[in-house]
Amino acid sequence: MTNIKIYQGDQIGGCITVISTDNTKIVIDFGESLPGAEVVENIEFGWDMENVDAVFFTHYHGDHIGRFMEIPDDVKLYMGEVTWKVLKNLYTALKKDDIVEHLDNRPNVLFIKPNDAIEVGDIRVTPYSVDHSAFDAYMFLVETPDKNILHTGDYRDHGHRGHNIKNGKDMNVMLEVIRCYVRDFGRRKIDFLITEGTMMGDRKNDKRYSEKMMLKDAKEYFKNHKYVFLKISSTNADSLATFYHAARANGMGFYANKYVLKQLDVFKEAGSQYTDFYDFRDKWEIPFIPNDNTSKETRQKLNAKIKHMRKDGFVMVVSEYYDEIMEEFADLDPILIYSMWKGYIDKRIGKEAYNPELAEFCKRHNAIDMHTSGHAYPEMIEAVINAVDPADVKIIHTDVKEE
């Protein structure tokens, strides 16, 4: 008999799903509780007692995978290859050498691919790609001897991969995948649906803003604003691509530090088999400001790059610690675009997630907001529930479950 147990489902971040039969037990996601959640302490999970066979990760965001170091080595970890590479780049940049070494040498790390089923004991798990702000995100169809379960992970339908044109008509990719593959054109019944509900509650009234709308707006905005600093998540592949293409459309260069450039290379390699939208071929490292110890040759190269940036314009990915390089272009009246969740800079929204240094940085540079959510709006959640047509449903990753 199949048993489903969900930990911390009534908060955003840190949700853990345990699915077990008489012979097998798997876990979906093992991440950290987010600041601002009602329960911010990570739960104690008894790995010694649980006898878990495998953990499946929906994507690389910390609230879904951030506690992977706690998982015993004899437990299989299933994740996308992009997730593994993104984590390596992140922890290398943070100088967490022990975690990087663990990622390189840990046994039982296995890469999943869309539509390729995985057998773990008497449980069969099939991953399907979903549109999310994380490039490498999946929902999982979990088939046990007596139940079919669909775990959506985080998803949306307003990113660049949310829709395709099929037979001349706009097609919602996730709903089509559910219809064709998950439901098998109605031949497969889904007993239990586990779906995220991040944008329910107060967020349900947020402006409906898609990546394609943001790309159109950014292209138009950059016609009159050629000097742009951009505060954005280094792992938000879709929005990075949005601003990259808006910059290219206006003849502006795209600049970032070495770490962000490495992440862009990961997205470029992974996306190249499907599209050139994530090509990121025209990008450059942010120049540093020469000092007394800088050689004459290096100084000349840096000055030439800065001169080029001043002539053609730029979009530069920055953080709250980049005031020195930003000051180099102060006479050009640059703008700062803030493309992240407002809660980090608005205490009324973010509560414990509020970042005073980031808020002051955005205030100091008169930041403008240009951002789209990585999560499904309520009408998309409703459409998914209707498309799956489950016997039962559980909404997780939300702090307003009564909605």
ABEGO torsion letter per residue (X at the ends): XBBBBBBGAABBEGBBBBBBBAABBBBBEBBBBBBGBABABBBBBBAAAAGBABBBBABABAAAAAAAAABBAABBBBBBAAAAAAAAAAAAAAGBAAAAAAAAABBGBBBBBBGBBBBBEABBBBBBBBBBABABBBBBBBBBAABBBBBAEBBBAABAAABBBBGGBBBBAAAAAAAAAAAGGGABBBABBBBBAAABEAAAABBBBBAAAAAAAAAAAAAABABBBBBBBAABAAAAAAAAAAAAAAGBBBBBBAAAAAAAAAAAAAAAAABAAAAGABBBBBBBBBBAABBAAAAAAAAAAAAAAAAAEBBBBBBAAAAAAAAAAAAAGBBBBBBBBAAAABAAAAEAABBAAAAAAAAAAGBBBBBBBABBBAAAAAAAAAAAGBABBBBBGBABAAX
